[in-house]
Amino acid sequence: MRIEGSVRSNLIAAVASARRWHGRTVHKDTVDHWRKLVDYGRLVDRQPYGEAVGDLVNDLEIEVARVRIG
C-alpha cells in the first residue's frame, strides 16, 4: 500500500471522510482502501518506533463498520 504523507494524517483524513459519508452508500474501492489503511495502521502501531495511531485505527474501524457499500 502506498501512503502519501504520514500514516496518522491519512487515518485522520479517512476517519473524517467516513464520518461525512455516514448514512450514505460508499464505493467499494473506497471502503477497501480504508480497510487496508486500518491493517497498515495496526502494523505501524505495533512497531517500537512507529507512530502512535491505535486510537485512529479504532476510530476508522468503527466508521468502516457503519458504512453502506455500494
N, C-alpha and C positions, 0 to 999 in steps of 0.2 A: 504494500500500500504506500502510495506517495503522499506525503503531507507537506503542504506549504505553510511555513511558519511553525510555531510551537504546537505541541500536542494540546497543551492547555487552551490556547487560543482557538484551535479547531474544535475542541469539545465545547467551549463556551458558545461558539457560533452555532454548532449543531443543536445544542440544548435550546438556544433562543429560537432557532428555525423550527424545531419540532414543536415548541410551545405555540408559535404563530400558526402552525398548521393544525393545532388541536381541533378535533371535531370534523376535519375535512379529509378527503382522500389524498394520500401522498403516493407519488410514483414509486414503484417497487425498487428502481435503481437507487433512489434517494434513501429509502429505508435500508437497503443493502449496504450502502456507504456508511450510514450511521451505525449499523451493526458491526461492520469492520472496524470502525473508529472505536467502538466500545471494546472490542477484543484487543486492539492495539493499545488503547489506554490502559487496560489491565496489565498488559505486558510491561509497559513503561512504568507503571506504578509499582511493580514488583522489583524493579531494578534498584540496586543500592544507591545510585546517584541520579536516578531518573526524576522527572518532575512529579510532584505530589498531585495526582489528578484523580484519586479514588473517589472523592466527593462528586466530581463532574461525571465520571464514568457511571456512578449510581444514578445521578440525575438523568443522564441520557438514556440509560436502560429503562427507567420508569417512563420517560416520554415515548420511547420507541414502542413500548408495550401498549400505549394508549392510541397510537395512530391506526388509521384505516388504510390498508394498502390497496392501491388501485392500478 
